[in-house]
Amino acid sequence: MALNSTLLIILFIVFFLNIILFFKIWKMTNTVEKIYELSLTKSGYELVEAEHEHHGYIVKKFVKKNE
């Protein structure tokens, strides 16, 4: 009986730590995306939002600035 309760506690701790790890990785992914956008902006690109011709949704893309 004691073995089952200790196993349950260990599984709960592992489950909880996996949830924390998931959100930390998700946050890092967003940070990497922001760094990527910043580096493109510093390299002479600009973010342009345009409406898709056929479907009507907004498309974001980087294009080289005309200097």
C-alpha positions in Angstrom: 0.0 0.0 0.0 2.8 2.4 0.8 4.5 1.6 -2.5 1.4 2.7 -4.4 1.1 6.0 -2.6 4.8 6.8 -3.1 4.5 5.9 -6.8 1.4 8.2 -7.1 3.3 11.1 -5.5 6.3 10.6 -7.8 4.0 10.5 -10.8 2.2 13.6 -9.7 5.5 15.5 -9.3 6.7 14.3 -12.8 3.4 15.4 -14.3 3.6 18.8 -12.6 7.2 19.3 -13.8 6.2 18.4 -17.3 3.5 21.0 -17.4 6.0 23.6 -16.2 8.5 22.5 -18.8 5.9 22.8 -21.6 5.1 26.4 -20.8 8.8 27.4 -20.4 9.5 25.9 -23.9 6.5 27.7 -25.3 7.7 31.0 -23.9 11.2 30.4 -25.3 9.7 29.7 -28.7 7.9 33.1 -28.7 11.2 34.8 -27.5 13.1 33.2 -30.4 10.4 34.5 -32.8 10.8 38.0 -31.5 14.6 37.8 -31.8 14.2 36.6 -35.4 11.9 39.5 -36.2 14.3 42.0 -34.6 17.3 40.7 -36.5 15.3 41.0 -39.8 14.3 44.5 -38.9 17.9 45.5 -38.1 19.0 43.9 -41.4 16.9 46.2 -43.5 13.6 44.3 -43.8 10.2 45.5 -42.8 7.1 43.7 -41.7 4.3 44.1 -44.1 0.7 43.0 -43.5 -1.4 42.4 -46.6 -4.8 40.9 -47.2 -4.7 37.6 -49.1 -6.3 38.0 -52.5 -8.7 35.1 -52.6 -9.3 34.1 -49.0 -9.4 37.6 -47.3 -7.2 36.8 -44.3 -4.2 38.9 -43.2 -0.7 37.7 -44.2 2.4 39.0 -42.4 5.8 38.8 -44.2 9.1 40.5 -44.3 10.2 42.4 -47.4 13.5 44.2 -48.2 13.3 47.9 -47.8 13.9 50.0 -51.0 16.7 52.3 -50.1 
